[in-house]
Amino acid sequence: MQRRGANRPPNLKEALDLFLGALGSITRSSGVKTVNIEVDGKPAALTIIENAAFGEDANGNTILEEKTE
């Protein structure tokens, strides 16, 4: 995100808001499945994205890649 001419990564709340908004958009039109589960007795949300896998970019950042095979 860019604010007042300075570049900085989004803070946790901003990143979560962006992620949930994007996930909500693709859930309605693609092969995304969601389910509520418990992990160590705590509620958790699990999302399964068909034809996708996590990877890393050249800087070591986690990215989501489309897999066609």
Beta strands, then each sheet from edge to edge (+ up, - down):
strand 1: 2-3
strand 2: 6-7
strand 3: 32-39
strand 4: 42-49
strand 5: 52-56
strand 6: 62-66
sheet 1: 1+ 2-
sheet 2: 3+ 4-
sheet 3: 5+ 6-
end
